[in-house]
Amino acid sequence: GAAESGLLASPQMPGAFDRRSASDPWAELRHNMVEQQIRRRREISPRVLAAMQEVPRHLFVPEEQRSSAYVDGPLPIGAGQTISQPYIVALMTDLLGVDSDDKVLEIGTGSGYQAAVLSRIVKQVYSIEIRESLAETAGRTLAELGYDNVKLRVGDGYQGWREEAPFDGIIVTAAPKKVPEPLREQLKVGGRLVIPVGGFFQGLLVITRTEDGYEQREESEVRFVPMIGEVEKQP
């Protein structure tokens, strides 16, 4: 409603979302989300927790979902897509192991929330979304909230973003049946690819590029929407 858009249009208050104060009635919900849903489950880096504490998740979900924005689960965002459970966003961000000077590629912008969280902890985020309607909404939200170190593109993420490669980290928020080779190739040595892989059952893989190849481990079982586009034509 009108009150919400008033919240968005306040560039002169860049810290409005950070402080647990009357200026942001959602701050307490975010604080509880971090403490109860994330910190209790596993150790997550303080920088990731700070980003989760700061980014206004409720502004990345459709208005009718807003009251559920901080619940412990995924939410529909339209076009058959979801915004991931807060814990999974924190986990995948943490597993990237990135630093403040790094650049990260995200495949599957969705609502833009994961990109916003990443934007708080790295220098530059490149994000690709195959569905134009989602990309437009995410782009608008990110711009309104001042996340100006996120570069967004509409397209098929299978081939990555060659002209900006290599990346310190790549995060994929939809599940292919197997790892797209172009994404592995666009990692810097020492960089990590965090990606759910599988059909109905998926494993969250962490792939690290080494001097002489790749190391891979499975972190946990997850459920993501399937990756679509060119990946579906792969044998």
N, C-alpha and C positions, 0 to 999 in steps of 0.2 A: 504493500500500500504506500501512500504518500510518506508516511513516517519512515518507512524503510529507505526510500530513495533519498530522503534527507540525510540519512546515515551515510549513504554512499558518497554524497556530494560534499565531502569535507576534506579536501586535500590539505587545508591548513592545519588539520589535526592528524598528522601522520601517526601519532602514538595512540590514537583513540581506541584502537583495537587491542593494544598491548596491556593496558592497565586494567586491573580488576577494580573497576570503579563504576559509578552511576552512569558514566558516559557509554558504557557497554554492558547492558544487562545480561549478555550472553557469556561474559567472561567467566562467571562462576561455573556455568555448564562446561565450558572448555577446560577449566581447571579440574573439575571432577572427571571429565573424560580422560585427561592425561593421568591423573592419579589412579583411578579405579580400573580403566580399561587397558592402559598401556604399561604403566610402571609396575603394576602388580604381576603382569604376565612374564616380563623378562627385562633384562637390563638394556636400555636404549640410550644412545649418546645424549648428553645434555643439550646439544645444539638441535637435535631432532625434536626433543621434548619441548624446547623453547619455541620452535617453529609451529608445532602442533598447538601450543598454548596461544600463539599469536594469531594464526590465520582464521578468519571468521567462516568456519565451515558452513554455517547456516545460509550464507550468501551465495554458496555454490550449489545449493539444491533448489528444486522448484518450490515456489511459494507454499504450495499445499503440503510440502514435506518439511517445512522449516521447523515445526515444533519437534520433529523427530531427528533433527540434524546431528545431535550429539549422542544418539543411542548407539549401543554396541553392536552394530551390524551395517550391511550395505543398504543403500536406498536407491529406488529408481530415479533416473534423471531424464527419462524420455528416450525415444528411438530405441527402445529395448535394451538400454544400457543402464549401468549402475555407477554410483560413487562407492568406492570400496569402504569397508569397515575401517574406522579410525586406526585400530591396532595394525591392520595390514598395511596401511599407508605408512605408519611409523616404522614398522618392521622392514618394509622394502626400502624405504629411504635410508634407514640405518645400515642395511646390508650393503648398500652401494659404497659405503666407507669414503664418501667424498669430502673435500675441503673447500674453504671459502674462495679459493682461486680457480676452482675447477669449472668445467662445462659439462653439462649432462644432456643426453638425448632421452626424451620420453616418447614412447609409441603408444598412442591412445590417450589423447588429452581429456576426453570425456567432459566432466564438469569444469575442469581447470584446477580443481582442488589440489591434486598431487603436484602439479606444476607450481602452484603458489607455495606449497610447503617447501619444495626443492629450491625455489627462488630465494628463500630466506637463508639458505645454507651454502649455496654455490654462487659463482659469479654470473653464469649465464645458463639458461634453460632453453633448449630447442624442443618443441613439442609438435607432433604430427597427429592429426585426427582425420579419419577417413570419412566421417559423416559431417557434411557441411553445416547442418543445423546446430549440431553440438559445438563445432568449432566456432561458429558465430557467437553463440551464447557465452562460451568460455572466454573468448577473446574480449567480449564486452565486459564481462565481470572482472577479468584480470586488469583491464585498462582502467575501469572505474575505481578499482581498489589500489591502483598505483603500482602494480607489480610489473615494472617496466623492464625487467631483465628476463622476460619470457618472450621468446619468438615463436609464433604459432604458424603452422602451415596446414592447409587441407590437402590430404593425399593418402597414399597407401604406404604404411610404415615399413613394409617388408624390406624395401631397399635402403632404409635408413635415410640419412641426410648427408649424402656424400660430400657436398661442397663444404660442410662444416666439420667433417671428420678429421682427425680421430677425437673420440670423447673419453673423458675420465670415467664416465659411468653411463650406462644405458639402462633404462627401466621400461619394462613392457607391461601394460595393464590389461592385456587380453591374451588368451591362451592359444598359441599355435600347437599343432600336433608334434612338431619338432622345431628345434632352434633355427631361425633364419640365419643362413650363413653370412649375408651382408652385415648383419648386426654384430656378429662376432668380429668380423674383419674391421669394423669401424671403432673398435676399442683401442685405446692406447695400451702399451705394455704396462701392466700393473692395474689397468682399469677393470671394472667389473660390470657384467651384464646380469641384471636380476630379472628373471622371466618365469612366468608360470607355463608349464609345458604338459600337454596331455589332452585326453578327450573329456569324458565325464569326470574322471579322477585326474587331478593335476598335481604335479610336484613343483614347488617353488625352487627354481634352480639359481645358484649363484655361480657364474662362470667368470674366472679370472684369467686375463691374458698374461702369459708369462713370456720370457725371452724366447722360449722354444716351443710355444704352443698354448694350450689352454688347460686350466684345472677346473673341475666341475664338482659341486656338491649339491645335494638336495637338502633344503632347509626345513620344509614342512609341506603338508598337504593343503591345497587351497582350492577355491572354486572361483574361476573368472569366466566372463563371457568369452566365447570363442573369437579368435582373431579371424578377420575376414579379408577378402581381397586376394591379392596375388598368392598369398600363403596357401590358399585352398587349392591352387593348381599344382602345388609341389607334390612329387611322388612320395 
